[in-house]
Each structure stands twice: as C-alpha cells, then as structure tokens.
Amino acid sequence: MASERVRRHEVTLRAGAVGLRPLTEDDWGLVLGLWNDPEVASYSDSNEGEYSLGQVQKIMRSISRSAYCFVIEFEGRPVGECWLQEMNVARVLRRYPGLDCRRIDIEIQKDFWDRGIGSTAIGLLVTFGFESEGADGIFAVDVGEENGRSLRAFGKKGFVQEGEREGRLDLVVWAEEGES
C-alpha cells in the first residue's frame, strides 16, 4: 500500500556544497537520530521522550502526502532533513483563506550548525516553493523565540515575524518578497 511508504518525488535542489535530495525509505536512521538528539529536538519539537522508528516512519510518511521531504547533504554527506509542506496549521489557514500557504521544517545535525547550511537549504526551498509550486506565502511555524540560529537563518531569506503565541513565533515570506 502506497501510504505505508514515504511518498516519492524526483525533485533535487542544489546550491554550492548544499544539496537537497528526496527522502527515501533508506533514510530512517538519519531522521531518527535527528529527532532523538535532545539538543536538536529542543529547538524543533515538543516531544518529551524518544521517538521509536515506527513513530518516525508513521509521522514522516504522513507528512510526505502533502510535502516534498528532503535529506540535506553537505559536500555529499547527509547532515539533516527538511520539507516544504502544504500548510496544515489551522490558525494560519484561517488568517489567509484562499492563499496557497506552505511551511518549512528543518533539522540539521549539531556538528554542522553555523556553516550556512540551514539558510542555504531554506533558500532552496523558498525558491522551489515560489517558482515551481506557485506558493503565495511560505512559513516557519512555532519557532522558539530563544532559537536565534533558526531566526537568523530564516531572516537571511527574507522571513519576517508574522505572529507570536506563548514564546513561539510564526515567520513568513511572501511571493513578491521571496528570493529568485
């Protein structure tokens, strides 16, 4: 059954030493490691415990139905994962009815932080989202206000604060403001 596997796509994106390739069923070790790294998860997740392989597979396979899921590579080595997903956050959908809003989620192994990999990957996703997918706006939702690294990476690509709730920020870049 197709829903028992991550949705396949053929999109590959690249800028310099950073590449985004499709996430496959062979990438679960990378994703599981990222999601269960306490430092990485502290910036991207509210889960208090560890994820099992089955939980990661179920979540990512579900996300892939409405997203382009990628492995981030740096100099050919897998170092993270990200996706560009159709918006699924009700508060954003209510604010922008009729607009094609997407969201970016991204995790990178901490040994590869502060090298510009995240901002490059975000830029690739933004360009793809606007130029190939025709999105009106691309969001990063629920970014912790203490997560300066993510705020800077998204800010470099034109994202601005759009909303805030309980110390969590929503960031957005609109098509006319996005990078080409």
Buried (B, 14 or more C-beta within 10 A) or exposed (E): EEEEEBBEEEBEBEEEBBBBBBBEEEBBEBBBEBBBBEEBBEBBBEEEEEBEEEBBBEBBBEBBEBBBBBBBBBEEEBBBBBBBBBBBBEEBBEBBEEBBBBBBBBBBBBEBBEBBBBBBBBBBBBBBBBEEBEBBBBBBBBBBEEBEBBBEBBBBBBBEBBBEEEEBBBBBBBBEBBBE
